[in-house]
Amino acid sequence: MTRVHVVTSIMCIVAGLLVMGCSTMPGKTAARGNSRDERSPAIAGWPLLPMPRQMEVTRTFRNRGVCENGFGPVDAVIDPLRVPHPQGYELTIAARRGGRSPLVSIVAHDEAGAFYASQTLKQIAEQARVKGCVPACRIVDWPDFPDRGVMLDVARCKVPEMKTLYELVDLFASWKYNQLQLYTEHTFAYRNHPAVWQDASPMTPQQIQDLDAYCRARYIQLVPNQNSFAHMRRWLMLPEYAALAETAGGGDLCPTDPKSIELLRDMYASLLPNFSSSMANVGCDETFSIGKGRSKDAVAARGAGRVYLEFLLQIHGIVAAHGRRMQFWADIINNNPELIPELPKDVIAMEWGYDKGHPYPEHTKRFHDNNVAFYVVPGTSSWNSLLGRTDNALANLREAAENGRNNGARGYLVTDWGDGGHWQFLPVSFLPFAHGAAVSWCHDANHNADPAALADAYAFRDSAGVMGRLAFDLGNAHQLSGITPGNSTVYYMFLQRYFSRPLDNSGLDTLNPENLDKTAARVDELIARIDGAKMDRADADLIKAEFRMNAAMARFACRLGAARLRAGACLTAELPKDLRAQLAAELEPLIPEFRQLWLARNRSGGLKESAGTLENILAELKK
């Protein structure tokens, strides 16, 4: 029988994190944490993130030592025969006579399982400190998906500071995520291509190596993610790369130009050695211009899908030569399902979709039936939103988890994109990050959990129980406008997509301006509650300021939209001069504050572009 004691490094994790990890846990929040949970009241009284697959609480007991200092050193054992599921663990807490430290045992399938048991035990210790009692319990747990991760968009303007990334890694590890991807277009410091990244505050090779090591110590795999076909505008806009474009001025590489592959080969030779991961995400989504330019003849002869696949296979050869397993976005291959059987057997298709009702059932079954490994890839719904799209995010996250599990997905990746200048601040994504962690670990045990309460407890750490519900409700305020555009909100529609365009046939032209007034009033009502939050976080004041800023931007969008509609759905430039002056006076003080808040977590590269959109709006209003 294979039964070995955990190596010293894991023992330090189990002992050290638990003894020192008992910061204030919100009792009020914990009490309501699984208010919609369908399981026994005893289990619902100990809400965890994620909730374990099986948890039996027989009774509670008082132990002053645990309630004040957490659990002491724990005997953790690796026994894959007793715990057959990879990353799985069994955790038992039992009372002992005389007030002695409780008997705590961990049996895990592997080191990762022991680490996840320690995260569960840490959360129990935090609640014990508030409740004044300890649960006598037995937990049997393992994940639905072997790979569970978050993808941060560091290409669209925002490159986080290293401190921000380290804090996120700690947070994600505590929720049992085990993969992190940084989506890159031009924000890695490629040694042979400084012109591309020189103004972008890129991630350097040393920073990637440091972050990779930090992730590994917390059982997180840092996976390289570099788009390699479309979304290459930052490269192709420069004279030295423009000749590689499919169309003049476009953002897609020409798939039939051998020099496109030469460029990618050089890029990956610089990028991949900085990562210890065995995988690499090469992107290759949204190749809308294929066949419309230099590859026109090849597409006419062989078809767009075939030309796409031929280029994808060349990229596969590059990353395979580096010993990496290729991930790629699956939208284009889904448009050409007859080509799926021709995919290399070692690829991982990334089945992404970000709106409620995405065809996960059909698409995941397609990959399953063709024996192609795949991830399901939902999103936070925070981008293009300012304040989130809560109902859509939660439905999208749950649907991805359920269908991915049912059809044998290898992984689950929560994406947090930065379209439109990355205007949303990081904490807007905390609630969907947390819910994604829960349902990707075990859908059945977590899909009915209260996401607002769990965000209060484990993301915002708000003992007043304000922030989770505030984030939840702010993310739904946009619905009062009467329009819920896919992958966006009415705020972004007025501030970006249709700011300088006519509203005809946009859906915005039929809105009742009174609904925008109601939306703005709802945002004001909700954000006023933020003063009551009591977050046990060093960045509590920053979080409040970030939410206030995004709320102010949403309010301004509603006022701008209502003004245009009341003026006959006119262009912004056609608004009466006095009204434009009023709107300008509302927007102008927001811009310097936006810049200041940006720099609190992120590097300066990209800020000029992002804030520049706001400055363009201001200039138009001041004409």
C-alpha positions as CSV (number, residue, x, y, z in Angstrom):
1,M,0.0,0.0,0.0
2,T,1.3,3.4,-1.0
3,R,1.2,5.5,2.2
4,V,3.8,8.2,2.8
5,H,4.0,11.2,5.1
6,V,3.8,14.5,3.3
7,V,7.1,16.1,2.5
8,T,8.3,18.9,4.8
9,S,7.2,21.7,2.4
10,I,3.6,20.6,2.6
11,M,3.7,20.2,6.4
12,C,4.9,23.8,6.6
13,I,2.0,24.8,4.5
14,V,-0.5,22.9,6.6
15,A,0.9,24.0,9.9
16,G,2.0,27.6,9.2
17,L,-0.9,28.8,7.2
18,L,-3.4,27.6,9.7
19,V,-1.8,28.9,12.8
20,M,-1.2,32.4,11.4
21,G,-4.3,32.6,9.1
22,C,-7.0,33.4,11.6
23,S,-7.8,37.0,10.7
24,T,-11.3,38.3,11.4
25,M,-14.1,36.3,9.7
26,P,-17.4,38.0,9.4
27,G,-19.8,36.1,11.6
28,K,-22.9,37.8,10.2
29,T,-21.9,36.9,6.7
30,A,-21.0,33.4,7.7
31,A,-24.4,32.9,9.2
32,R,-26.2,33.7,6.0
33,G,-23.5,32.4,3.7
34,N,-25.5,29.4,2.4
35,S,-28.9,30.8,3.1
36,R,-30.1,29.1,-0.2
37,D,-28.2,25.9,0.5
38,E,-30.3,22.8,0.2
39,R,-28.2,20.7,2.5
40,S,-28.5,20.2,6.3
41,P,-28.5,23.3,8.6
42,A,-25.3,22.0,10.3
43,I,-23.4,22.2,7.0
44,A,-25.0,25.4,5.9
45,G,-23.8,27.0,9.1
46,W,-20.2,26.5,8.0
47,P,-20.0,28.0,4.5
48,L,-16.7,27.5,2.8
49,L,-15.3,28.6,-0.6
50,P,-15.5,26.3,-2.3
51,M,-18.0,24.2,-0.4
52,P,-16.7,20.6,-0.2
53,R,-18.2,17.8,-2.0
54,Q,-19.1,15.9,1.2
55,M,-19.1,17.5,4.6
56,E,-20.7,15.9,7.7
57,V,-20.8,18.0,10.8
58,T,-21.8,15.9,13.9
59,R,-21.6,18.6,16.6
60,T,-19.6,21.7,17.6
61,F,-17.4,22.1,20.6
62,R,-15.5,24.9,22.3
63,N,-11.7,25.1,22.1
64,R,-10.1,28.4,23.2
65,G,-6.8,27.6,21.5
66,V,-8.3,27.1,18.1
67,C,-10.7,30.1,18.4
68,E,-7.8,32.4,19.3
69,N,-4.8,30.9,17.3
70,G,-6.1,28.5,14.8
71,F,-5.2,24.8,14.5
72,G,-1.7,23.7,15.4
73,P,0.5,21.4,13.3
74,V,-1.4,18.7,11.5
75,D,-0.5,15.2,10.6
76,A,-0.9,15.0,6.9
77,V,-0.5,11.8,4.9
78,I,-0.3,11.0,1.2
79,D,-2.3,7.9,0.5
80,P,-3.6,7.7,-3.1
81,L,-5.2,4.3,-2.4
82,R,-7.4,5.7,0.3
83,V,-8.1,8.9,-1.6
84,P,-8.3,7.8,-5.2
85,H,-9.1,11.2,-6.8
86,P,-6.2,13.4,-7.8
87,Q,-6.1,16.6,-5.8
88,G,-8.6,15.0,-3.4
89,Y,-8.4,14.9,0.4
90,E,-10.1,13.7,3.6
91,L,-10.2,16.1,6.5
92,T,-11.3,15.1,10.0
93,I,-11.7,17.3,13.1
94,A,-12.5,15.6,16.4
95,A,-12.7,16.9,20.0
96,R,-10.4,15.7,22.7
97,R,-11.0,15.8,26.4
98,G,-9.5,18.3,28.8
99,G,-9.5,21.2,26.3
100,R,-6.6,19.9,24.4
101,S,-6.1,20.8,20.8
102,P,-8.6,19.0,18.5
103,L,-7.5,15.9,16.7
104,V,-7.1,16.9,13.1
105,S,-6.1,14.6,10.4
106,I,-5.5,15.0,6.6
107,V,-5.2,12.2,4.2
108,A,-4.6,13.3,0.6
109,H,-4.1,11.8,-2.8
110,D,-1.1,14.0,-3.5
111,E,0.6,17.2,-2.4
112,A,-1.9,19.4,-4.1
113,G,-4.7,17.6,-2.2
114,A,-2.9,18.2,1.1
115,F,-2.6,21.9,0.2
116,Y,-6.3,22.2,-0.6
117,A,-7.1,20.5,2.7
118,S,-5.0,23.2,4.4
119,Q,-7.1,25.9,2.7
120,T,-10.3,24.3,3.9
121,L,-9.0,24.0,7.4
122,K,-7.9,27.6,7.4
123,Q,-11.4,28.8,6.5
124,I,-12.8,26.6,9.3
125,A,-10.4,28.2,11.7
126,E,-11.4,31.7,10.6
127,Q,-15.0,30.9,11.3
128,A,-14.2,29.2,14.6
129,R,-12.6,32.4,15.7
130,V,-15.9,34.3,15.2
131,K,-18.4,31.6,16.2
132,G,-16.4,30.7,19.3
133,C,-16.7,27.0,18.5
134,V,-15.2,24.3,16.3
135,P,-17.1,21.8,14.2
136,A,-16.5,18.1,14.7
137,C,-16.7,17.1,11.1
138,R,-15.5,14.8,8.3
139,I,-14.9,16.2,4.8
140,V,-14.3,14.1,1.7
141,D,-13.5,16.3,-1.3
142,W,-12.0,16.5,-4.8
143,P,-12.5,18.7,-7.8
144,D,-14.8,18.3,-10.8
145,F,-12.1,19.6,-13.2
146,P,-8.4,18.8,-13.0
147,D,-7.5,22.4,-14.2
148,R,-9.3,25.4,-12.7
149,G,-8.0,28.8,-13.5
150,V,-8.3,32.5,-14.1
151,M,-7.1,34.4,-17.2
152,L,-6.3,38.1,-16.7
153,D,-6.2,40.4,-19.8
154,V,-2.9,42.2,-19.5
155,A,-2.9,43.3,-23.2
156,R,-5.8,45.7,-23.2
157,C,-4.1,48.6,-21.4
158,K,-3.8,47.3,-17.9
159,V,-0.6,45.5,-16.8
160,P,-0.8,44.9,-13.1
161,E,2.0,45.7,-10.7
162,M,3.8,42.6,-9.4
163,K,2.3,43.3,-5.9
164,T,-1.2,43.1,-7.4
165,L,-0.4,39.8,-9.1
166,Y,1.1,38.2,-6.0
167,E,-2.0,39.2,-4.0
168,L,-4.2,37.7,-6.6
169,V,-2.2,34.5,-6.6
170,D,-2.6,34.2,-2.9
171,L,-6.4,34.8,-3.1
172,F,-6.9,32.4,-6.0
173,A,-4.8,29.7,-4.2
174,S,-7.0,30.0,-1.1
175,W,-10.0,29.3,-3.4
176,K,-8.3,26.2,-4.9
177,Y,-7.7,27.6,-8.4
178,N,-4.6,25.9,-9.8
179,Q,-4.0,27.8,-13.1
180,L,-3.3,31.4,-14.0
181,Q,-2.9,32.9,-17.5
182,L,-1.9,36.4,-18.5
183,Y,-3.4,37.1,-21.9
184,T,-0.7,38.9,-23.9
185,E,-0.7,40.6,-27.3
186,H,2.3,43.0,-27.0
187,T,2.9,43.3,-23.2
188,F,5.8,40.8,-22.9
189,A,9.3,42.3,-23.3
190,Y,10.4,40.2,-26.3
191,R,14.1,40.6,-26.7
192,N,14.1,41.2,-30.4
193,H,11.0,43.4,-30.6
194,P,11.4,46.4,-28.3
195,A,9.4,48.7,-30.6
196,V,6.3,46.7,-29.9
197,W,6.3,47.0,-26.1
198,Q,8.5,50.0,-25.3
199,D,5.6,52.1,-24.1
200,A,3.5,49.3,-22.6
201,S,5.1,48.7,-19.2
202,P,5.5,45.0,-20.2
203,M,6.1,41.9,-18.1
204,T,9.8,41.2,-18.3
205,P,11.3,37.7,-18.5
206,Q,12.6,38.0,-14.9
207,Q,9.1,39.0,-13.6
208,I,7.5,36.1,-15.4
209,Q,10.1,33.7,-13.8
210,D,9.5,35.2,-10.4
211,L,5.7,35.0,-10.7
212,D,6.0,31.4,-12.0
213,A,8.0,30.4,-8.9
214,Y,5.5,32.2,-6.7
215,C,2.6,30.3,-8.4
216,R,4.3,27.0,-8.2
217,A,4.8,27.3,-4.4
218,R,1.0,27.6,-4.2
219,Y,0.1,24.8,-6.6
220,I,-0.8,27.2,-9.4
221,Q,0.5,26.6,-12.9
222,L,1.3,29.9,-14.7
223,V,0.5,29.1,-18.4
224,P,1.8,31.4,-21.2
225,N,-0.9,33.0,-23.3
226,Q,0.1,34.9,-26.4
227,N,-2.3,35.5,-29.3
228,S,-0.7,34.4,-32.5
229,F,-3.0,35.0,-35.4
230,A,-5.6,37.7,-34.9
231,H,-5.4,40.6,-32.4
232,M,-1.9,41.4,-33.6
233,R,-2.7,45.1,-34.3
234,R,-0.1,46.4,-31.9
235,W,2.5,44.6,-34.0
236,L,1.2,45.1,-37.4
237,M,0.6,48.9,-37.0
238,L,4.4,49.3,-36.9
239,P,6.2,49.7,-40.2
240,E,8.6,46.8,-39.6
241,Y,5.8,44.3,-39.2
242,A,3.0,45.8,-41.5
243,A,4.0,43.6,-44.4
244,L,2.9,40.5,-42.4
245,A,-0.8,41.6,-42.2
246,E,-3.6,39.9,-44.0
247,T,-5.0,43.2,-45.0
248,A,-3.4,46.6,-45.0
249,G,-3.9,48.3,-41.7
250,G,-5.5,45.1,-40.3
251,G,-4.8,43.2,-37.1
252,D,-4.5,39.6,-38.4
253,L,-1.3,37.9,-39.5
254,C,-1.4,36.6,-43.1
255,P,-1.6,32.7,-42.6
256,T,0.0,32.0,-46.0
257,D,3.1,34.2,-45.5
258,P,6.0,32.1,-44.2
259,K,7.4,35.2,-42.5
260,S,4.3,35.1,-40.1
261,I,5.5,31.7,-38.8
262,E,9.1,33.0,-38.6
263,L,7.9,35.8,-36.4
264,L,6.0,33.5,-34.1
265,R,8.9,31.1,-33.9
266,D,11.1,33.9,-32.7
267,M,8.5,35.1,-30.2
268,Y,8.0,31.7,-28.6
269,A,11.7,31.1,-28.4
270,S,11.8,34.2,-26.2
271,L,8.6,33.7,-24.3
272,L,8.3,30.0,-23.4
273,P,11.5,29.3,-21.5
274,N,10.4,31.7,-18.8
275,F,7.5,29.4,-17.8
276,S,7.7,26.0,-16.1
277,S,4.2,25.1,-17.4
278,S,3.8,22.2,-19.8
279,M,1.1,24.1,-21.7
280,A,0.9,27.2,-23.8
281,N,-2.2,29.1,-25.0
282,V,-1.6,30.4,-28.6
283,G,-5.0,32.1,-29.0
284,C,-6.0,32.2,-32.7
285,D,-9.5,33.4,-32.1
286,E,-11.7,35.8,-34.2
287,T,-9.7,35.6,-37.4
288,F,-12.3,37.6,-39.2
289,S,-10.2,38.9,-42.1
290,I,-8.9,35.5,-43.3
291,G,-9.4,35.2,-47.1
292,K,-10.2,38.9,-47.4
293,G,-6.6,40.0,-48.3
294,R,-3.4,38.2,-49.1
295,S,-4.8,34.7,-48.4
296,K,-7.7,35.2,-50.8
297,D,-6.5,32.8,-53.4
298,A,-5.6,30.1,-50.9
299,V,-9.0,30.4,-49.3
300,A,-10.7,30.3,-52.6
301,A,-8.9,27.1,-53.5
302,R,-9.0,25.3,-50.1
303,G,-11.6,27.1,-47.9
304,A,-11.1,29.4,-45.0
305,G,-11.3,26.6,-42.4
306,R,-8.6,24.6,-44.1
307,V,-6.3,27.6,-44.4
308,Y,-6.9,28.4,-40.7
309,L,-6.1,24.8,-39.7
310,E,-2.9,24.7,-41.8
311,F,-1.7,27.8,-39.9
312,L,-2.8,26.4,-36.6
313,L,-0.9,23.2,-37.2
314,Q,2.3,25.2,-37.9
315,I,1.9,27.0,-34.6
316,H,1.4,23.6,-32.9
317,G,4.7,22.5,-34.4
318,I,6.4,25.5,-32.8
319,V,5.1,25.0,-29.3
320,A,5.5,21.2,-29.5
321,A,9.1,21.7,-30.3
322,H,9.4,23.5,-26.9
323,G,7.8,20.6,-25.2
324,R,4.4,22.4,-24.6
325,R,0.9,21.2,-25.1
326,M,-1.0,23.7,-27.2
327,Q,-4.2,25.4,-26.0
328,F,-6.2,27.4,-28.6
329,W,-9.4,29.3,-28.6
330,A,-12.1,27.1,-30.2
331,D,-14.4,29.5,-32.0
332,I,-13.0,29.2,-35.5
333,I,-12.7,25.4,-35.4
334,N,-16.3,25.3,-34.1
335,N,-17.3,27.1,-37.3
336,N,-15.7,24.3,-39.2
337,P,-16.6,21.2,-37.2
338,E,-15.7,18.9,-40.1
339,L,-12.0,19.7,-39.4
340,I,-12.1,18.8,-35.7
341,P,-11.0,15.2,-36.3
342,E,-7.9,16.5,-38.0
343,L,-6.7,18.3,-34.8
344,P,-3.5,16.9,-33.2
345,K,-4.4,14.5,-30.4
346,D,-2.5,16.5,-27.8
347,V,-4.2,19.9,-28.3
348,I,-6.7,21.4,-25.8
349,A,-9.6,23.3,-27.4
350,M,-10.7,26.3,-25.3
351,E,-14.5,26.5,-25.6
352,W,-15.3,30.1,-24.8
353,G,-18.6,31.9,-24.5
354,Y,-19.5,34.7,-22.2
355,D,-23.3,35.2,-22.4
356,K,-26.0,33.2,-20.7
357,G,-27.3,30.5,-23.1
358,H,-24.0,30.0,-24.9
359,P,-24.2,26.6,-26.7
360,Y,-22.0,24.8,-24.2
361,P,-24.1,21.6,-24.4
362,E,-23.6,21.3,-28.2
363,H,-20.0,22.4,-28.4
364,T,-18.7,20.4,-25.4
365,K,-20.4,17.3,-26.7
366,R,-18.8,17.8,-30.1
367,F,-15.3,17.9,-28.6
368,H,-16.1,14.9,-26.3
369,D,-17.4,12.8,-29.3
370,N,-14.2,13.6,-31.2
371,N,-11.9,12.7,-28.3
372,V,-10.5,16.2,-28.2
373,A,-9.4,17.5,-24.8
374,F,-11.1,20.8,-24.0
375,Y,-11.7,23.5,-21.4
376,V,-14.9,25.4,-20.8
377,V,-14.1,29.1,-20.7
378,P,-16.8,31.4,-19.2
379,G,-16.1,35.0,-18.0
380,T,-16.6,37.5,-15.3
381,S,-18.8,39.7,-17.5
382,S,-17.0,42.7,-16.0
383,W,-15.5,44.1,-19.2
384,N,-17.5,46.5,-21.3
385,S,-19.7,47.0,-18.2
386,L,-18.1,49.3,-15.6
387,L,-19.9,47.6,-12.8
388,G,-20.4,44.0,-14.0
389,R,-23.3,42.1,-15.3
390,T,-24.1,39.9,-12.3
391,D,-27.0,37.8,-13.5
392,N,-25.3,37.0,-16.8
393,A,-22.0,36.2,-15.1
394,L,-23.5,33.8,-12.6
395,A,-25.5,32.0,-15.2
396,N,-22.6,31.8,-17.6
397,L,-20.2,30.4,-14.9
398,R,-22.7,27.8,-13.8
399,E,-23.7,26.7,-17.3
400,A,-20.0,26.3,-18.2
401,A,-19.3,24.2,-15.1
402,E,-22.4,21.9,-15.5
403,N,-21.9,21.2,-19.2
404,G,-18.1,21.0,-19.0
405,R,-18.4,18.4,-16.2
406,N,-21.1,16.5,-18.0
407,N,-19.0,16.2,-21.2
408,G,-15.6,15.5,-19.6
409,A,-13.9,18.9,-19.8
410,R,-10.3,18.8,-18.6
411,G,-10.4,22.4,-17.4
412,Y,-12.4,25.5,-16.5
413,L,-10.9,28.9,-17.1
414,V,-12.6,32.1,-15.9
415,T,-11.6,35.0,-18.2
416,D,-11.5,38.6,-17.2
417,W,-11.0,40.7,-20.3
418,G,-10.2,44.4,-20.7
419,D,-12.0,45.5,-23.9
420,G,-12.7,49.2,-24.4
421,G,-9.8,50.5,-22.3
422,H,-10.2,48.2,-19.3
423,W,-12.3,50.7,-17.5
424,Q,-13.6,48.3,-14.8
425,F,-11.5,48.2,-11.6
426,L,-10.3,44.9,-10.3
427,P,-12.7,44.4,-7.4
428,V,-15.7,44.5,-9.8
429,S,-14.5,41.0,-10.7
430,F,-14.1,39.6,-7.2
431,L,-17.7,38.2,-7.0
432,P,-17.6,36.3,-10.3
433,F,-14.0,35.1,-9.5
434,A,-15.2,33.6,-6.3
435,H,-18.3,32.0,-7.8
436,G,-16.2,30.6,-10.6
437,A,-13.9,29.0,-8.1
438,A,-16.8,27.4,-6.3
439,V,-18.6,25.9,-9.2
440,S,-15.4,24.8,-11.0
441,W,-14.4,22.8,-7.8
442,C,-17.7,21.1,-7.4
443,H,-20.8,22.3,-9.2
444,D,-23.3,20.3,-7.3
445,A,-22.1,21.4,-3.9
446,N,-21.8,25.1,-4.9
447,H,-24.3,26.2,-7.5
448,N,-26.9,27.1,-4.9
449,A,-24.5,29.0,-2.6
450,D,-25.1,32.7,-2.0
451,P,-22.4,34.4,-4.1
452,A,-22.8,37.8,-2.4
453,A,-22.4,36.3,1.1
454,L,-19.4,34.2,0.0
455,A,-17.8,37.3,-1.6
456,D,-18.3,39.2,1.6
457,A,-16.6,36.4,3.6
458,Y,-13.7,35.4,1.4
459,A,-13.1,38.2,-1.1
460,F,-14.1,41.5,0.5
461,R,-13.8,40.2,4.1
462,D,-16.6,42.5,5.1
463,S,-17.9,41.9,8.6
464,A,-20.8,44.2,7.9
465,G,-22.0,42.1,5.0
466,V,-22.3,45.1,2.7
467,M,-19.8,44.7,-0.1
468,G,-20.9,41.4,-1.5
469,R,-24.5,42.4,-1.9
470,L,-23.4,45.9,-3.1
471,A,-21.3,44.3,-5.9
472,F,-24.1,41.9,-6.8
473,D,-26.7,44.7,-7.0
474,L,-24.5,47.2,-8.8
475,G,-23.8,44.5,-11.4
476,N,-27.6,44.3,-12.1
477,A,-28.4,48.0,-12.1
478,H,-27.9,48.3,-15.8
479,Q,-30.9,46.1,-16.4
480,L,-33.2,49.0,-15.4
481,S,-32.2,50.8,-18.6
482,G,-34.4,48.4,-20.6
483,I,-31.6,47.1,-22.8
484,T,-29.1,44.3,-22.0
485,P,-26.8,44.1,-25.0
486,G,-24.7,41.0,-25.3
487,N,-21.2,41.3,-23.9
488,S,-21.8,44.9,-22.9
489,T,-23.9,47.3,-21.0
490,V,-25.8,50.5,-21.8
491,Y,-23.0,52.5,-20.1
492,Y,-20.4,51.3,-22.6
493,M,-22.8,51.7,-25.5
494,F,-23.2,55.4,-24.8
495,L,-19.6,56.1,-23.8
496,Q,-17.8,54.2,-26.5
497,R,-19.6,52.3,-29.2
498,Y,-22.1,55.0,-30.1
499,F,-20.6,58.1,-28.5
500,S,-19.9,59.8,-31.8
501,R,-22.2,57.7,-33.9
502,P,-26.0,58.0,-34.7
503,L,-28.2,55.9,-32.4
504,D,-30.3,54.7,-35.4
505,N,-31.0,51.0,-35.3
506,S,-28.6,50.5,-32.3
507,G,-31.4,49.6,-29.9
508,L,-30.5,52.7,-27.9
509,D,-32.7,54.9,-30.0
510,T,-35.8,53.2,-28.6
511,L,-34.9,53.6,-25.0
512,N,-37.0,55.6,-22.6
513,P,-34.8,58.3,-21.1
514,E,-36.7,57.9,-17.9
515,N,-35.3,54.4,-17.6
516,L,-31.8,55.8,-17.8
517,D,-32.7,58.2,-15.0
518,K,-33.9,55.3,-12.9
519,T,-30.7,53.4,-13.6
520,A,-28.6,56.4,-12.5
521,A,-30.7,56.7,-9.4
522,R,-30.3,53.1,-8.6
523,V,-26.5,53.3,-8.9
524,D,-26.5,56.3,-6.6
525,E,-28.7,54.5,-4.1
526,L,-26.5,51.5,-4.0
527,I,-23.1,53.2,-3.9
528,A,-24.3,55.2,-0.9
529,R,-24.3,52.0,1.1
530,I,-20.5,51.5,0.7
531,D,-19.7,53.7,3.7
532,G,-21.2,50.9,5.9
533,A,-18.7,48.3,4.7
534,K,-16.2,47.1,7.3
535,M,-13.6,45.3,5.2
536,D,-10.7,43.6,6.9
537,R,-8.3,44.3,4.0
538,A,-5.3,46.7,3.7
539,D,-6.8,48.0,0.5
540,A,-10.3,48.6,1.9
541,D,-10.3,52.3,1.2
542,L,-9.0,51.7,-2.3
543,I,-11.8,49.3,-3.1
544,K,-14.4,51.8,-2.0
545,A,-12.8,54.5,-4.2
546,E,-12.7,52.1,-7.2
547,F,-16.4,51.2,-6.9
548,R,-17.3,54.9,-6.4
549,M,-15.3,55.8,-9.6
550,N,-17.0,53.1,-11.7
551,A,-20.4,54.1,-10.3
552,A,-19.7,57.8,-11.2
553,M,-18.8,56.8,-14.8
554,A,-22.0,54.7,-15.1
555,R,-24.0,57.6,-13.8
556,F,-22.4,60.0,-16.3
557,A,-23.2,57.5,-19.1
558,C,-26.8,57.5,-18.1
559,R,-27.0,61.3,-18.0
560,L,-25.3,61.5,-21.4
561,G,-27.6,59.0,-22.9
562,A,-30.8,60.5,-21.5
563,A,-29.7,63.9,-22.8
564,R,-29.2,62.6,-26.3
565,L,-32.6,60.8,-26.3
566,R,-34.5,63.8,-25.0
567,A,-32.9,65.8,-27.8
568,G,-34.3,63.5,-30.4
569,A,-31.6,60.9,-30.3
570,C,-29.1,63.4,-31.6
571,L,-25.4,63.1,-31.9
572,T,-23.4,64.1,-28.8
573,A,-22.0,67.1,-30.8
574,E,-25.5,68.3,-31.5
575,L,-26.6,68.6,-27.9
576,P,-27.3,72.2,-26.8
577,K,-24.1,74.0,-25.7
578,D,-25.2,74.6,-22.2
579,L,-26.1,71.0,-21.7
580,R,-22.8,69.9,-23.1
581,A,-21.1,72.2,-20.6
582,Q,-23.0,70.6,-17.7
583,L,-21.9,67.2,-18.8
584,A,-18.3,68.3,-19.3
585,A,-18.3,69.7,-15.7
586,E,-19.4,66.3,-14.4
587,L,-16.9,64.3,-16.4
588,E,-13.8,66.5,-16.1
589,P,-12.9,65.9,-12.4
590,L,-13.4,62.1,-12.9
591,I,-10.4,61.8,-15.3
592,P,-7.5,62.7,-12.9
593,E,-9.1,60.5,-10.2
594,F,-9.4,57.7,-12.7
595,R,-5.7,58.0,-13.5
596,Q,-4.8,58.0,-9.8
597,L,-6.8,54.9,-9.1
598,W,-5.4,53.1,-12.1
599,L,-1.9,53.5,-10.8
600,A,-2.7,52.1,-7.4
601,R,-2.7,48.6,-8.8
602,N,-1.3,48.8,-12.4
603,R,1.6,50.1,-14.4
604,S,1.5,53.3,-16.3
605,G,1.7,51.7,-19.8
606,G,-1.8,51.8,-21.4
607,L,-3.2,54.5,-19.1
608,K,-2.7,57.2,-21.7
609,E,-4.8,55.2,-24.2
610,S,-7.5,54.3,-21.7
611,A,-7.9,57.7,-20.2
612,G,-7.6,59.1,-23.7
613,T,-11.0,57.9,-24.5
614,L,-12.5,59.8,-21.6
615,E,-10.5,62.8,-22.7
616,N,-11.9,62.6,-26.2
617,I,-15.4,62.5,-24.8
618,L,-14.6,65.6,-22.7
619,A,-13.1,67.4,-25.7
620,E,-16.3,66.7,-27.7
621,L,-18.5,68.1,-25.0
622,K,-16.3,71.2,-24.7
623,K,-16.5,72.1,-28.4
